[in-house]
Amino acid sequence: MFRHVGVSGLRGVSARVCGATKMDLCGKWILVIGGLWAATIAAMPARAESADPDLIFRKSTTFKLLTPDDKLAVYGIDDPLVEGVACHYTTPEKGGLAGAFGLAEQTSDISLACRQYGPIKFNGKFEQGEVVFTERRSIFFKKMQIVRGCDTKRNILVYMTYTDKLIDGSPKNSTSSVPIGPWGPQTDVPKCADFVR
């Protein structure tokens, strides 16, 4: 679909578009626009398994005069496989000029809380440590993941969030447990062990 175009390729494009054989003002603008286009494509958020999270609220932590503030943002997601379970996570969002353009590498300090909010119903089988949700945390290779497991002995769903990179990740993580219990008139409590592959 997209062909890789390096700087020399962009120079050739600018020469054809501008009708010039050397880098002039028009050619530099094409390089800038091409670089912004590549950065925009790379900064697009990557989501996996779950729908986009619901923003609950944001709170500023650092004031910046002419650019967006650093913030803490609270998001909510539903487990796409387990009905009746929702997770909320709080993540820092860097402001400044890099944050305004989506180019800032976000930190790995993410907290997580998951709860049962209705009758639990499993819509399929899952593997221990299966990804529930993924979000890109930088324009290159860093992503935050929420994964799910089952404590088969205690019939508890366990969720963990962590951040990884292509080469190395962060040891920072957060874990939340959801004991599976009856809800309302529901008397049959499903066993998560029955749905582990």
Secondary structure as UniProt FT lines:
FT   HELIX           7..18
FT   HELIX           25..43
FT   STRAND          54..62
FT   STRAND          70..78
FT   STRAND          82..93
FT   HELIX           96..100
FT   TURN            101..102
FT   STRAND          111..122
FT   TURN            128..129
FT   STRAND          130..136
FT   STRAND          143..151
FT   TURN            152..155
FT   STRAND          156..164
FT   STRAND          173..179
FT   TURN            184..185
FT   HELIX           192..195
//
